[in-house]
Amino acid sequence: MTNLNPYEVWFLTGSQHLYGAEALRQVAEHSEAIVAGLNGSGKIPTPIVFKPVLTTSEAIQQVCLEANAAPNCVGVVAWMHTFSPSKNWIAGLATLQKPLAHLHTQYNQDIPWAAIDMDFMNLNQAAHGDREFGFIMSRMRLKRKVIVGHWQDAEVLERLAAWTRAACAWRDAQGAKLARFGDNMRSVAVTEGDKVEAQLRLGYAVHGYGVGDLVAVVKQVSDAEIDALIKVYEAQYVMAADLRVGGERHHSVREAARIEIGIRNFLQAGGFKAFTTTFEDLHGMAQLPGLAVQRLMAEGYGFGGEGDWKTSALLRAIKVMSSGLSGGTSFMEDYTYHLNPNGMKVLGAHMLEICPTIAEGPVSLEVHPLGIGGKADPARLVFNSQTGTAINAALMDMGNRFRLLVNTVDVIPPDAPLPKLPVARALWIPRPNFKDALAAWIYAGGAHHTGFSLSLTSEHLNDFADMAGIEFLKIDEDTRLYDFKNELRWNDASYLLTQRL
């Protein structure tokens, strides 16, 4: 799991010298109190750092340059306590390269009806100070998140926390490395894409390796390392007797452990944050990595099956955003449907690779035939997913832009036991309903591989998409298919007018 605490968000307060030194002193006191309150709320995943009140163009530009250069600063929150002439912000905002959130709030929650006077009005005028700030950001066509409400409100804290988590994921993606073992599945379209544009737009680099490069590392794993990991398996998972030490099929589990250690060693040595595999490229591997992938995802690595590097990167971002939250996140695929008119549902799964962070109840380590790949029976973890509200997200290369598509779903228990299904799985009902959600997904060109999360909401990914400057589409309880199809048409027109040459 990624630790977000080393990251930080800077808090910038705008004012001016028009109101005098005493007013500026109070502005600073109020700003520091807000920062202390945000840090003490327990809701924001990173420290909020107070910066001195900004009153001149030179000071604003300087702090923006410092934010750009500070490696742990993932973004800035700006608030205009008083009226802050926005021409002072042009030079700074023009140079700012970190994500920006505009907190439209004020220090006091209520109007002090009996005591309010012009001194109070001059000091507490974010109501129009923030409008001046909003204009210059719109005039400069800047991407930002606007959060409105009192800084102690639960909703404001939740929205600021979502933006902060997205900013951490954005920072994590810059310069991130993804290892791609083998190519993508042959003849598949949606797993293709422009890796150069992905690095320009999203920040991560995709490095390709022949599976033989990985096999060489796997072969270096010692029996002592395998023995130690087997003890972890036997302590954590339900295992049949013939899979345990001394059992008839224990060799399958040992080979899975060898592969897990080898992949982890490869990723750690290369500083990778995500990876892909494919069942069509297993030369030299005894079995398709299943258990290894599941456990590495649980440690925070992104993953995509069949060489799907975009989903691998997306899942890494989702895992960073969800750090410390309950629920879980996983690579996922819409696998098969329950089309009974009394309740249509989606069964999500994959060949092997579902992350155990979403598991509910006992997790079983099992070995079964795979049917594809032509290798020995692979080990995998089998379980049912937790239930509750979740999101299913896909990242696609649409040719002239990347599109991030998110569907809110309700995960439910299976209607009956699944004794013969040897993979981990999740069952859900998509919002707004099965037919409209699936039609919208297909109209949008949604991929069959997704990043699945019981920890996040669509707001987290919307914020991330805004930071990346990519298209964002949402399918939820408010989706109407007619409007959604129009949104697709309007977005096509917008990107044709604004795409970078």
C-alpha positions in Angstrom: 0.0 0.0 0.0 1.3 3.5 -0.9 1.9 5.8 2.0 0.5 9.2 1.2 1.8 11.0 4.3 5.1 12.1 2.7 3.1 14.1 0.2 1.7 17.6 1.0 -0.7 20.2 -0.2 0.1 23.9 0.0 -2.5 26.3 1.2 -2.4 29.7 -0.6 -4.4 32.7 0.7 -4.9 35.8 -1.3 -5.4 39.3 0.0 -4.0 42.8 -0.6 -2.6 45.8 1.3 -5.6 48.0 0.8 -7.1 47.0 4.2 -4.1 47.6 6.4 -1.7 45.6 8.5 -4.3 44.6 11.2 -6.5 43.1 8.5 -3.7 41.2 7.0 -2.8 39.9 10.5 -6.3 38.6 10.9 -6.3 37.1 7.4 -3.1 35.1 8.4 -4.6 34.0 11.7 -7.8 32.8 10.0 -5.9 31.0 7.3 -3.7 29.2 9.8 -6.8 28.2 11.8 -8.4 26.7 8.6 -5.2 24.8 7.8 -5.0 23.5 11.4 -8.7 22.5 11.2 -8.2 20.6 7.9 -5.2 18.8 9.3 -7.0 17.9 12.5 -10.1 16.7 10.7 -8.7 13.2 10.0 -10.2 13.4 6.5 -7.4 14.7 4.4 -4.8 12.0 3.6 -1.8 14.4 3.3 -0.6 17.3 5.5 -1.9 20.7 4.4 0.9 23.3 4.6 0.2 27.0 5.4 2.0 29.5 3.2 2.3 33.2 4.1 -0.6 35.4 2.9 -0.1 36.5 -0.7 -0.5 40.2 -1.6 1.7 40.9 -4.6 2.2 39.4 -8.1 5.9 38.8 -7.3 5.1 36.8 -4.1 2.4 34.8 -5.9 4.7 33.8 -8.8 7.5 32.9 -6.4 5.3 30.5 -4.3 4.0 28.9 -7.5 7.6 28.3 -8.8 8.5 26.9 -5.4 5.5 24.5 -5.5 6.6 23.3 -8.9 10.1 22.6 -7.6 9.0 20.9 -4.4 8.9 17.1 -5.0 6.5 16.4 -2.2 4.0 19.1 -3.1 1.2 17.4 -5.0 -1.0 20.4 -5.5 -2.1 23.8 -4.1 -5.4 24.9 -2.6 -6.2 28.6 -3.1 -8.6 30.8 -1.2 -9.2 34.6 -1.4 -10.0 35.7 2.2 -10.5 39.3 1.1 -10.7 40.8 -2.4 -7.4 39.9 -4.1 -7.0 41.6 -7.5 -6.7 38.7 -9.9 -4.2 40.4 -12.3 -1.8 39.8 -9.5 -2.3 36.0 -10.0 -1.7 35.9 -13.8 2.1 35.4 -13.7 1.9 32.8 -10.9 -0.9 30.8 -12.4 0.7 30.8 -15.8 3.8 29.1 -14.3 2.0 26.7 -11.9 2.4 23.1 -12.9 0.8 21.4 -9.9 -2.9 20.6 -9.6 -5.0 23.4 -8.3 -8.1 23.4 -6.1 -10.1 26.5 -5.4 -11.7 26.4 -1.9 -14.6 28.9 -2.0 -15.2 29.3 1.7 -15.0 31.9 4.5 -13.6 31.7 8.0 -16.9 32.3 9.8 -19.9 30.0 9.2 -22.7 32.4 10.2 -23.3 36.1 9.7 -23.0 37.8 13.2 -26.3 39.6 12.7 -26.1 41.9 15.8 -22.4 42.8 15.4 -21.7 42.9 11.7 -20.1 46.2 10.5 -18.0 47.5 7.6 -14.8 46.3 9.2 -16.2 42.8 9.3 -17.5 43.1 5.7 -14.1 44.4 4.4 -12.3 41.5 6.1 -14.6 38.6 5.2 -15.4 39.1 1.6 -14.4 35.9 -0.1 -17.9 36.0 -1.6 -16.7 38.3 -4.2 -12.9 37.9 -3.8 -13.2 34.3 -4.9 -15.3 35.4 -7.9 -12.5 37.6 -9.0 -10.1 34.7 -8.7 -12.5 32.4 -10.5 -12.7 34.8 -13.4 -9.0 34.9 -14.1 -8.8 31.1 -13.9 -11.6 30.8 -16.5 -10.1 33.6 -18.6 -6.8 31.6 -18.6 -8.6 28.4 -19.4 -7.1 26.7 -16.3 -8.0 23.2 -15.1 -9.0 23.3 -11.4 -11.5 21.9 -8.9 -13.9 24.3 -7.2 -15.1 23.3 -3.8 -17.9 25.4 -2.2 -19.0 25.5 1.4 -17.7 26.1 5.0 -14.3 24.6 5.6 -15.7 22.5 8.5 -18.6 21.0 6.5 -18.3 17.2 6.1 -19.0 17.4 2.3 -16.3 20.0 1.8 -13.8 17.8 3.6 -14.8 14.8 1.5 -14.5 16.7 -1.7 -11.1 18.2 -0.8 -10.0 14.7 0.3 -11.0 13.2 -3.0 -9.0 15.9 -4.9 -6.0 15.4 -2.6 -6.1 11.6 -3.3 -6.3 12.3 -7.0 -3.4 14.7 -6.8 -1.3 12.0 -5.0 -2.1 9.6 -7.8 -1.2 12.2 -10.4 2.1 12.8 -8.7 2.8 9.1 -8.5 2.2 8.7 -12.2 4.8 11.3 -13.2 7.9 9.4 -14.2 6.4 6.0 -13.2 7.6 2.9 -15.0 5.4 0.0 -16.1 6.9 -3.4 -17.1 5.2 -5.1 -19.9 6.1 -8.9 -20.1 5.4 -9.9 -23.7 3.1 -8.1 -26.0 -0.7 -7.7 -25.8 -3.1 -10.4 -26.8 -3.0 -10.8 -30.6 -5.7 -9.1 -32.7 -7.2 -7.3 -29.7 -7.9 -3.6 -30.4 -8.7 -2.0 -27.1 -5.5 -3.0 -25.4 -3.5 -1.2 -28.0 -2.7 2.5 -27.8 -0.2 5.3 -28.2 2.5 4.8 -25.5 4.3 8.1 -26.4 1.1 10.1 -26.0 0.4 8.2 -22.8 3.8 9.4 -21.4 3.2 12.9 -22.6 -0.3 13.1 -21.2 -0.3 10.8 -18.2 3.4 10.8 -17.1 4.2 7.1 -17.0 6.5 5.2 -19.3 5.9 1.7 -20.7 8.9 -0.6 -20.9 8.6 -3.8 -22.9 10.5 -7.0 -21.9 10.6 -10.5 -23.4 9.2 -13.1 -21.1 12.6 -14.6 -21.1 14.0 -11.6 -19.2 11.5 -12.5 -16.4 12.2 -16.2 -16.6 15.9 -15.6 -16.0 15.0 -13.8 -12.7 12.5 -16.4 -11.7 15.1 -19.2 -12.1 17.4 -17.4 -9.6 14.9 -17.8 -6.8 16.2 -20.1 -4.0 14.4 -22.9 -2.3 14.8 -21.1 1.0 12.9 -18.1 -0.3 10.2 -20.4 -1.6 10.0 -22.2 1.7 9.5 -19.0 3.6 6.7 -17.8 1.2 4.9 -21.2 1.4 4.6 -20.6 5.2 2.9 -17.3 4.5 0.5 -19.0 2.1 -0.4 -21.8 4.6 -1.0 -19.2 7.4 -3.1 -16.8 5.3 -5.2 -19.0 3.1 -7.5 -22.0 3.1 -5.6 -24.8 1.3 -6.4 -28.4 0.5 -4.2 -31.0 2.1 -2.6 -32.0 -1.2 -1.5 -28.5 -1.8 0.3 -28.1 1.5 3.9 -29.2 2.2 4.2 -32.9 1.5 1.0 -33.0 -0.6 0.7 -34.6 -4.0 0.2 -31.2 -5.8 2.4 -29.1 -3.6 4.8 -28.6 -6.5 2.2 -26.3 -8.2 2.1 -24.0 -5.2 5.9 -24.0 -5.1 6.1 -23.0 -8.7 3.6 -20.2 -8.1 5.7 -19.0 -5.2 8.8 -19.0 -7.3 7.1 -16.9 -9.9 5.8 -14.5 -7.3 9.2 -13.9 -5.9 10.7 -13.6 -9.3 8.2 -11.0 -10.5 8.6 -9.0 -7.3 12.4 -9.0 -7.5 12.2 -7.9 -11.2 9.8 -5.0 -10.4 11.7 -3.9 -7.3 15.0 -3.9 -9.1 13.6 -1.8 -12.0 11.6 0.5 -9.8 8.3 -0.4 -11.5 4.9 0.5 -10.2 2.8 -1.6 -12.5 3.1 -4.5 -15.0 1.3 -6.7 -17.5 1.4 -10.4 -18.5 -0.3 -12.3 -21.3 -1.2 -16.0 -21.5 -0.1 -16.0 -25.2 3.5 -15.4 -24.2 4.6 -17.9 -21.5 7.8 -19.4 -23.0 9.9 -20.7 -20.2 7.2 -20.2 -17.6 5.7 -23.3 -15.9 2.3 -21.7 -15.4 0.5 -18.4 -16.0 1.1 -16.1 -13.1 -2.1 -16.0 -11.1 -1.4 -16.1 -7.4 1.6 -13.9 -8.0 -0.4 -11.2 -9.7 -3.1 -11.3 -7.1 -0.7 -10.8 -4.2 1.4 -8.1 -6.0 -1.8 -6.2 -6.7 -2.6 -6.4 -3.0 0.8 -4.8 -2.3 -0.2 -1.8 -4.5 1.1 -2.7 -7.9 -1.0 -1.9 -11.0 -1.8 -4.8 -13.3 -3.4 -5.5 -16.7 -4.0 -8.8 -18.3 -3.2 -9.7 -21.9 -0.6 -6.9 -22.1 -3.2 -4.2 -21.2 -0.8 -1.4 -20.1 -3.5 1.3 -19.9 -5.5 -0.6 -17.3 -2.3 -1.5 -15.5 -1.5 2.2 -15.1 -5.1 3.1 -14.2 -5.2 0.4 -11.5 -2.0 1.8 -10.0 -3.6 5.2 -9.9 -6.7 3.8 -8.3 -4.6 2.0 -5.7 -2.7 5.2 -4.8 -6.0 7.1 -4.5 -7.5 4.5 -2.2 -4.6 4.1 0.1 -5.8 3.8 3.7 -9.5 3.5 2.8 -11.7 0.5 3.5 -13.0 -1.6 0.6 -10.5 -2.7 -1.9 -9.4 -2.4 -5.6 -8.7 -4.8 -8.3 -8.2 -5.5 -12.0 -11.5 -6.6 -13.3 -13.4 -7.8 -16.4 -17.1 -8.0 -17.1 -17.2 -11.7 -17.7 -20.8 -13.0 -18.1 -24.3 -11.8 -17.5 -27.4 -12.9 -15.5 -30.2 -11.9 -17.9 -33.2 -13.0 -15.8 -35.9 -10.3 -16.2 -36.4 -10.3 -12.5 -32.9 -9.0 -11.8 -30.2 -8.6 -14.5 -26.6 -8.6 -13.1 -23.0 -8.7 -14.2 -20.6 -11.3 -13.0 -17.1 -9.8 -12.9 -14.0 -12.0 -12.8 -10.9 -12.9 -14.9 -8.9 -16.0 -15.7 -7.0 -15.7 -12.4 -6.1 -12.2 -11.6 -8.5 -10.6 -9.1 -7.0 -8.7 -6.1 -7.7 -10.2 -2.7 -8.1 -6.7 -1.2 -11.8 -6.9 -2.3 -12.3 -10.3 -0.7 -15.0 -11.0 1.8 -14.8 -14.1 4.1 -12.2 -16.9 3.7 -9.8 -16.8 0.8 -8.9 -20.2 -0.7 -5.7 -21.0 -2.5 -6.5 -23.5 -5.2 -5.0 -25.1 -8.2 -7.1 -25.9 -11.3 -6.7 -26.3 -15.1 -6.8 -23.1 -17.0 -7.8 -24.3 -20.5 -5.7 -21.7 -22.4 -2.0 -20.9 -22.4 -0.9 -24.5 -22.7 1.0 -24.6 -19.4 0.7 -26.5 -16.1 -2.4 -25.9 -13.8 -1.9 -22.5 -12.2 -2.5 -21.6 -8.5 -4.9 -18.8 -7.7 -6.9 -17.3 -4.8 -10.6 -17.9 -4.9 -13.2 -15.8 -3.0 -16.3 -13.7 -3.3 -16.1 -9.9 -3.3 -17.2 -7.6 -0.6 -20.6 -6.0 -1.2 -21.5 -2.3 -1.4 -21.2 0.6 -3.8 -18.3 0.4 -6.2 -16.9 2.0 -9.4 -15.8 0.2 -12.5 -13.5 2.3 -14.7 -11.8 1.9 -18.1 -9.1 4.0 -19.9 -9.2 3.9 -23.7 -7.2 5.5 -26.4 -9.8 7.0 -28.8 -7.2 8.1 -31.4 -7.2 11.9 -30.7 -7.5 11.6 -26.9 -7.7 9.3 -23.9 -11.1 8.7 -22.5 -11.7 7.7 -18.9 -15.1 6.0 -18.4 -16.6 5.2 -15.0 -19.7 3.3 -14.0 -21.1 3.3 -10.5 -22.3 -0.2 -9.5 -23.9 -1.9 -6.6 -22.0 -5.1 -5.6 -24.3 -7.8 -4.2 -23.8 -11.4 -2.9 -24.2 -14.2 -5.5 -27.7 -15.6 -5.8 -26.3 -19.0 -5.0 -23.0 -20.7 -4.2 -20.5 -21.1 -7.1 -18.8 -24.4 -6.2 -17.5 -25.1 -9.7 -16.2 -21.6 -10.5 -12.4 -21.7 -9.7 -11.8 -18.0 -9.8 -12.4 -14.9 -7.6 -15.5 -13.0 -8.6 -17.8 -10.0 -7.9 -21.5 -9.7 -8.8 -23.0 -6.3 -9.4 -26.0 -4.3 -10.7 -24.8 -1.3 -12.7 -26.5 2.1 -12.3 -28.8 3.5 -13.5 -30.0 0.0 -14.6 -28.5 -3.0 -16.4 -29.7 -2.1 -20.0 -29.0 1.6 -20.0 -25.6 1.2 -18.3 -24.4 -1.4 -20.7 -25.7 0.5 -23.7 -23.9 3.6 -22.5 -20.7 1.7 -21.9 -20.7 0.3 -25.4 -21.7 3.6 -27.0 -18.6 5.1 -25.2 -16.3 2.4 -26.5 -15.7 1.2 -22.9 -13.0 -1.5 -22.6 -13.7 -5.0 -21.3 -10.8 -4.6 -18.8 -11.4 -2.3 -15.9 -10.1 -0.9 -12.6 -12.6 -1.8 -9.9 -12.9 -0.1 -6.6 -15.0 -0.4 -3.5 -13.0 2.4 -1.9 -13.5 5.3 -4.3 -16.3 7.3 -6.0 -16.5 8.7 -9.5 -15.4 12.1 -8.1 -11.9 10.8 -7.4 -11.4 9.7 -11.0 -13.1 12.8 -12.3 -10.5 14.9 -10.5 -7.7 12.7 -11.8 -9.0 13.1 -15.4 -9.1 16.9 -15.0 -5.5 16.9 -13.8 -4.5 14.8 -16.8 -6.5 16.8 -19.2 -8.3 13.8 -20.6 -11.9 13.1 -21.3 -14.1 11.9 -18.5 -17.5 10.2 -18.8 -19.7 9.0 -16.0 -22.5 6.4 -16.0 -24.5 6.5 -12.8 -28.0 6.8 -11.4 -28.5 10.1 -13.2 -27.6 8.8 -16.6 -30.1 9.1 -19.4 -29.1 7.3 -22.5 -30.4 10.1 -24.9 -28.3 12.7 -23.0 -25.3 10.4 -22.8 -25.3 9.9 -26.6 -25.5 13.7 -27.0 -22.6 14.1 -24.6 -20.5 11.8 -26.7 -21.3 13.8 -29.8 -20.5 17.1 -28.1 -17.2 15.8 -26.8 -16.2 14.6 -30.2 -16.8 18.1 -31.5 -15.0 19.7 -28.6 -11.8 17.6 -29.0 -11.7 18.2 -32.7 -11.6 21.9 -32.1 -9.1 21.8 -29.2 -6.8 18.8 -29.8 -3.1 19.4 -29.7 -1.3 19.3 -33.0 
